[in-house]
Amino acid sequence: MPPVPPPPSLRDVACLVTVARRLSFSGAATDLGMSQPAVSQAVARLERSFGVRLFERTSREVRPTPAGRTLVPYAEALLRAAGDLSAEAARLARPPRPVIRLAYAPPVGALAAQAARRLARRTPAIDVELMAAGRRAAVAALAAGEVAVAILPAPFPIGPTTGARFHLTVGHLAVPSGDPLAGAPRVRPDRLARYAVIMPGERPPGGMWARLDALLPGGPRRVPGPELDDFAAALDLVAAGSGVLPVPGPVVASVRRTDVAFVPLDAGDLRLTYGVTWYPERVTPELMSLVGAVQEGLWTR
């Protein structure tokens, strides 16, 4: 059995691949930033090592031999593998990216995702793990240290710091698509006497839900729970005919359903208040970068 030749240098292999691609020693030399004699010598070394001729050379053209055509794909694979090796080694040599967890209420998911993208594009980058959660679950996760920051609806917990407060306007009413209200240009609260209005059981005084409740006639209320965090899920109740639902702008903009219609709600200035909450004793540079990214998202809304 003939001895196996020693592995070629990657530089010589690159010369083989480039000559085969350009069908020119001078063209390959230009692409590689080498002299033409150096490229010719590299190919000659491979031919001596392999014991086969790789190219047919004439004064007018360069053509791979059958052996050359057979070996070029292996040479290309070797260069790709070497590039992958270098890239993976460089990745392993980099320090791990810091990770920070953010809990957010579903209606502000777009804002949370935008903040995560901002930090991923920065140098050095920060990875943000997103956790959609209702208010109670988010407050509990924040207190337990399971998340570093939370975007919460009011009322805000006592103890943590809450900044970057903002509002979502509640200017539409979700109704079943076949309901007479679906064709109305707008709906006032006094037209809802016979409708069950979906709202949370807990309606703190002065809050949006308490103010809306005071505007409504004495009709029934449909209370799916103490809090109403996931408006998109509550639309299933609307589609089933269980009630109508006041919804904030982001839900109207992002949800597309054929079984639900969004009708303008003429009930004055109804707004849900949200804020970015964290514990001051747990502040890190990554945490403040995340708070800043949320604030930047609010400025560009």
N, C-alpha and C positions, 0 to 999 in steps of 0.2 A: 504494500500500500504506500503510495507516494506521501512524503511528509506534507502536513498542512502548512501553507505559508503563514508568516506572522501577520497579525492584523495590520491593515494599512493605516496611515495617519488620516485624520479627518480632513486635513488640508488637501491631501492628495485625492481623497474621495470627492471633495467638493469640486476639484478640477475636472474629474471624470464626468460628474453630473453636468457641470456647466458647459463643457465642450460638447457633450451629447445634445444639450438643449440648444446651444447656439450654432452647432455644426461649424465651428470656427475657433481656432486656437487664439487668434488675436481678439475676437469678440469675447471669449471666455476670460482672457487676461484683463480686458477692460472692466468687465462685470466684477471680477474678483479683486481688482486693484493690484494686480501682479504684472510682471513682465511676461511677454510671450515665451521666452526661453524657459522661465520658471514653470509655466504651465506645461510645456512640452516635457520637461524633465519629470514633473510629477506623474504625468500619464505614463512615461517610459518606466518609472519605478514600479508602478502598478503592473504594467505588462510583464516586467521581469519577475515580480513577486508572484503573480498569478500564473505565469507561464503561458499566457495567451495574448494574442494581438487584439486590442480594443477598438482601434480605428484604422480605416483605410485612408491614407493621405495621398493626395495628388496636388499638383500645383493649382488646381482649380476648385477642389472641394475636399471636405472631410466627411466621411460616412462611418457610422459604427459598424463593426463586423458583427456577424451573428453572435459571437461570444460577448461583444460589447453590449448589444441590445439585450441580451439575457441578464447581464450583470448590473446594468444601470438601475432597474427597479430596486435591487437589493441595496445599491449605493444610496438611492434616495431614501429608502426606509432607514438606513443607518444614520443619515443626517437628521431625519425627523426624530429618531430616538435620542440622538445626542442633544438636540434642541430641547426635547421634553425633559431629559435628565437635568439639563442646566436650569430650565425654568422651575422644575420642582425643587431642586436644591436651593435656588434663590428664594422660593416661597418658604421653605423650611428655615432658612436663615433669618427671615424677617421676624421681628417680635410679634406675638399674637395681637390681633386687633382687640381693643377693649370692647366689651359688650355691656349694654345697658338695657334694662327692660322697661317698657312703657305700657301701662294699662290705659285704655281709652274707652269712652262710651261709643257705641256703634254709630250714632249720628255724626260723630266727628272723625270717622275712620279715614276719610280722605286727607284731613289735616295731619293725622298721625303718620300716615304713609308718606306724605310729603316731607315731614321732618326726618323720617328714617332715610329717605333718598338723599336729602341734603347732607346728612352726616356721613353717609356711605361715599359721597363724592369728595369729601374734604380730605386734606392731607395734614396729619395722619387721619385715616378713616376710622369711624366708630360704627360698630354694628349695633343696630337697635332691634331688639326682639319685641314684637307687638303682641299685646294680649287684649282682645276685645272682652269687655266685662261690664256688667251693670254697676251702678253706683256702689251698692253695698259690698259687692265682691271686690271692686277696685280699692275701696277704702280699707278693707281687711287685708288685701295683698300688700298695700302700701305700708300699713302698720306692721305687718309681719316681715317686712323687708324683702318680699318676693318680687316686688317691682320697685324701681327707684323713683319713678315719676308717674303721675296719673293725670289724665285730662278728665275732670269730673264735672257733672252738673251741680248747680247749687241745690240745697244748702251745702256749704263746704265744711269739712270736719274741723273741729277745734284742735289745735296743736300743730299740725303741719302748716307750712307757708303756702299760700295760694297767690299766684301772680298771673299775668297775661290773661286777665278776664276778658271774655268776649261774649257776644250774643248771637243766637240763631233766631231769626224771625219766624214765627209760626203764622203763616199767611194763607194756608190752604186747609181744606177739609177733605179727607179721603172718604169716598162714598162708594157703594157697589155700583158697577158700571151700568146696570140696568135700572137704577133708582131714578125717580124724577129729578132729584137734585143734581144728577150728573150733567144735565143740560143747562143748568142755571148759570148765568154770567157771574154771579157771586151769591154768597149765602150769608145772611145775618143770623146771629144767635137766636133771635125770636122765631125763626122758622124751624127750629129743632125741637119743638115741644114734644113731638111724637117719636123722636129718635133717641135711641140709647147712645149717649156720647161716651166713647172709650177714654178713660183717664185714670191716673193712678189713685190708689186709696189714700196715699199721703199727699196732702196739698198744703204745704206750709203757708201761713199768712203772708201776703205780699208777693208771693210767687206767681208765676204765669198761670199755673193750674188753678190756684185759688181765685185769681181775678177772672179767669174764663168761667169758672163755675158760678161766680156771682152774676155773670152776664146771661147765663142760660136760663130758660124757663124751667119750671119744675118737672121736667121730664126725667126718665130713668138715666142712671149712670151705669156703664159697663166697666167694672173694675177688674182687670186681669191680675192685679197684684198691688202691693204697696207702692211700687215704683214702676215707671214706664220708661225703660231704657232702650229697648230695641223696637223702634218704630217699624222697621221693615218686617219684622215677625208679626207685629200687631196688625199689619195689613191683612193677614190671613183671616182675622176676625171680621174685618170689613168685608172681604170677599165672600165670607160665609153668611153675611147678612146679620151679624151679631151687633153691629153698631157702626157709627161713623167716628172718624179719628182726626183730630187736629194734628197737622204734621209740619215740621220745620222745613225750610227751603232745601237743605241738602238731600232730604228724602225725596222731595218732588223732582229734583234734578237728576237723581241717580237711579230711581226705581222705574222700571217699565213693566207694567202689567196690563193685561187686557180685561181683567175682572175688577179693576179698581179705577176710579176716576178721581182726579184732583181738582177741586173747585175752589176758586178764591174765597177766602173767609174774611168777611167784613166785620171784624170784632175789635178794631182799634189796634193799639201797639202791643201786640203779644210777643214776648221774646223769652226764650230759654237762656239762662246764663250759665256759662261754663268757665272753668279756670284750670290752670296748670298747677298741680299740688305736689309738694315734696317736703321731706323733713329736713330742716336746716342743719341738724347735727350730722346728717349723712351726705352733705354736699361733697361732690367730687368735680374735677374739671369736666369729666364726661357728662355728668348730670347737668351742669350749667350750660354745656354746649347743646344738650338736647332741649333745655328750656329756651335757649336762644334760637334754635332751629324752629321751634313751634312759633315763637314770636315773629320770626321772619316770614313764616307761612301766613300769619295773620295780617302782616303788613301788605302782602302781595295778593290777598284775596280779592 
